[in-house]
Amino acid sequence: MPTRMGNILLLPLVFLCFWAARTNGEYDVAKYKDPKQPIHIRISDLMKRMTLEEKVGQMVQLDRTAATPQIMKEYSIGSVLSGGGSVPHPQATAAEWIHMVNGFQNGSLSSRLGVPMIYGIDAVHGHNNVYKATVFPHNVGLGATRDPELVKRIGAATALEVRATGISYVFAPCIAVCRDPRWGRCFESYSEDPKVVQQMTEIIPGLQGDIPSNSRKGVPYVAGKEKVAACAKHYVGDGGTVRGINENNTVIDWHGLLSIHMPGYYNSIIKGVSTVMVSYSSWNGEKMHANKQLITNFLKNTLKFRGFVISDWQGVDRITSPPHSNYTYSVQLGIRAGIDMIMTPFNHTEIIDTLTNLVNKNVIPMSRINDAVRRILRVKFTMGLFENPMADHTLVDQLGSQAHRDLAREAVRKSLVLLKNGAEADDPVLPLPKKADKILVAGTHANNLGNQCGGWTISWQGLTGNNHTTGTTILSGITMAVDTNTVVVYSENPTEDFVRSSNFSYAIVVVGEMPYAETDGDSLNLTIADPGPATITNVCVSVKCVVVVVSGRPVVIEPYVSAIDALVAAWLPGTEGQGVADVLFGDYGFSGKLPRTWFKTVDQLPMNFGDPHYDPLFPFGFGLTTDPIHPSVGL
């Protein structure tokens, strides 16, 4: 009897313990893990379980070199990235990339709440950091195509190659409107014309998928495991800085900002872009990373952007000059301005401690933290990361596939702009005959895959030479295009005597800029790299010549135009150099149009279409055309 009575007395105690456990979530059904629940319910359910430290961790993005699975677990880090050239090891395979990404993800999934991380990379002209990936023409060349449907297909191909390596987030597209070619990032801009940039935002549904017809404006969308989250950058006015100086000050009134630099963001948001990256630059003296009016009031509140806003690489540090001189102040300004995720590549504890202290001292309100985390989680839930956090090998054969190389070759063909074709319209030089006794190919860029790809290829600044990835040089494309009996002689920088004495039928000279990226590409003179000008002179005074300029922007060419028989702007065509030969020899016609004004002298800069002092060598939109003369079946 006493035993039975004791059991009866224990029942209320057991019930109380069970109730307490349910209250603490031990037996609670985790709605955030249930894919049948609406996203907003899943977000709310997860956020009410998160500590401040876990929320702040979600706002941090670390470079792969500073991240470990243990750090991901312990600090609930929201994202990892590969900076330019940051790879598992040189020439890493898709499987090795997947292994690395999954290692970080396993760390995230083993954290208390198991929130998956998102891995980001600069895939700005294809999956350009990765060995053997297809490298497409840089944006300036795609702008010359005026073909949004082509750019959408490039976005879809890029997404497949990125997913092939286990990565789900790309820092692309750059929708800058470059207004001064002296800027070192001008090749990342589709055009000086905001209308062309708006057209090219069609790359976003290529990367992410087409948004559903009933989707709310501004809500991010990613269609599944063959698509990636995109990032419109750099918000805003990055292409309008004084004298084209990278990260400098854009001086323009509100109307000019909205009409020139903002339109691409309207289209990007309507198309469901997942993230927006803030620019290093300033607007009328105020750092964009600290500009609450433009980030919170305009982008988030007026344009109804519902994805997350990410800083650029150490962008918050650079709010002060010198950078990082008052980090607490910079974090306060950046987060209060509306930045949701901080790309702080090498020091997670500093940002976590700093931001946590600012919240605990009520300097930054909890509502701002909650807004940031809600946006980050919205993108992650939309991407399906909670259901499919781990990468697999399903798509590894997509990396550098022949179908993607064929697409890149098509893009090269359509990007070429014919600026001159003979002295008279009725005596064109192009297309060239495939049958000739002997032809000369010359120039620093004819047989150099690195030079024709430019910056942001394998490494941040790009590389020169043919040993860094796979592809086809322009010389190889020419050799394959001509008749088997045509002798092709390659000499990088021949002397005038050699050219005169060799009895060539004609010559193709391929010269241009050496690879660069960002500030290293800022230039006040915009000259063709030596010995390019001498090569043009030595060859073109001696034989009929076609000059192909490989560059990220217009360069000084006027002094040589009279000596050149035909002139082609090839921009930075990427790995598929055969696309150049396809058009030179008439398998396809020239169709590209200048995406930028080609100046006479740098003293005219900045000069854009519509300016009162507009006096170009070749105007914006210029481009001669030719008809194909050879069958192009199978190319």
Summary of the structure (lengths in Angstrom):
residues: 635
radius of gyration: 27.3
end to end distance: 93.7
largest distance: 120.8
contacts: 2373
relative contact order: 0.12
helix: 39%
strand: 12%
